[in-house]
Amino acid sequence: DLDLVVLEEKPAAIIDSSSDEEKVYYKAWEKSNRLCLMFMRMTVADSIKTVFPKTKSAKEFMGFVGERSQTADKSLAGTLMSTLTTIKFDGSRTLHEHVIEMKNIAARLKSLGMAMNENFLV
């Protein structure tokens, strides 16, 4: 039931008049949140762990990761576009290899949502 925290909103806090079913559900949700958060933090690279603010919610943490990855994608798209517009055939390798490299860069840009017109590569 690890996905419980992702699929369901946090239940209301347990009070004295809460039913046994509500108490069990709340505890299951808390366990799911704790485990998901732990797994996500473990899988994030050490070099970027410090960029994410401390949070006690797995859903919030996923939001922070999503925001950071969008920023990284925009930065990567800019770098790839710059490389594609400045790359020149210098004769150090075959023309075929040069064209393949340009096509690969264009494919990576397309995967980031920036479609390249075939005429741009010519």
N, C-alpha and C positions, 0 to 999 in steps of 0.2 A: 504493500500500500504506500510505496514511496511517492507516487504521483498524487496522492490525496491533497497535498499542500498546493500543488500546481492547479489542480482541477477545481478545488473548492476554496471559498473565502474562509478566513479565520472565523471560527465559531465564537459566539458570545462567551464571555468569561463564565466560569463555573461559579455558581452561588449556592447557598445552602438548599434552596428549593429546586435546584436542577435535578432532573431525573437521572437514573443510573445510565440510561442510554446516552443522554447528553454528556455525561461525565466520561463515558467510554470513548465516545466520538471525539471529544476535546483532547483527551490523552493521546488518541491515535493521530490526530491532526498535529499535535505538538511533536510527537515522535517523528512523524513524516517530515515536518519542517526542520527539525534538528538534524536528521540524517541527510536530507537533501542539501542543506546548507554545508554540512561537513564534506560531503562528496564533491560539491561544486568547488569549494575552497581548495580541496586537495588536488583537483584537476587543473586549476589555474596555474600558469607558469609563475615560479617564484619571482621573476623579474618584474611582473606586473601586479602582484598581489597587493602592494601598497597603494595602488591607484584607486582601489575600490574602498569606499567608506565602510565602516563597521555597521553591520545591520543584523537584526535577529530574525529577519524574514527571508526565506528562500526566494520568494517571488520578487522582492525588492532587489535582491542580489542579482537575479536573472535580468532585471531591468537595467541595472548598472552595467552588466556585462554586454548587454545588447547595445547600449549607448556607446560604450567604448569601441565595440567592434564596428559600428557605423562610422565613427571617427577614423578608425584605422583603415576602413575600406575607402573612405574619401581620400585619405592621404596616399594610399596605394594607387588609387586611380590617377591621382595627379602625377605621381612618380612615373607610372607606366605611360601616361599620355606624353609626358616630357621626354621620356626615352624614345617613344615611337616617333615623335616629331623631330628629334635631333639625331637619330641613328643614321649613319652613312655607310655606304659600302666602301670599305678601305682596301679590299683585295687580299686581306690576310686569311680569308677563307673563301669557300666557293660562293657563287651568287645564290645557289640553291639554299645553302645554310643561312645566308642573310635573309632570304625571303621567308624561310621557315621560322626564323626568329621573329620577324615582323608579324607573321600570322599568329604565332603563339602569344605575342603581346596583345594583339587585337582580340584573340579569344579570351584572354584573361580580363581585358576591359569589358568584353561582352558579358562575362559572368558576373561582373560588378554592376551591370545595368547600363553600360555605355556602348551601344552598338556602333560599329565602325562601318562606314560605307566602303565597299570594295575599291572604289576609285581613289579613296584617300590613301590607300596603301601603295598605289601604283606610282 
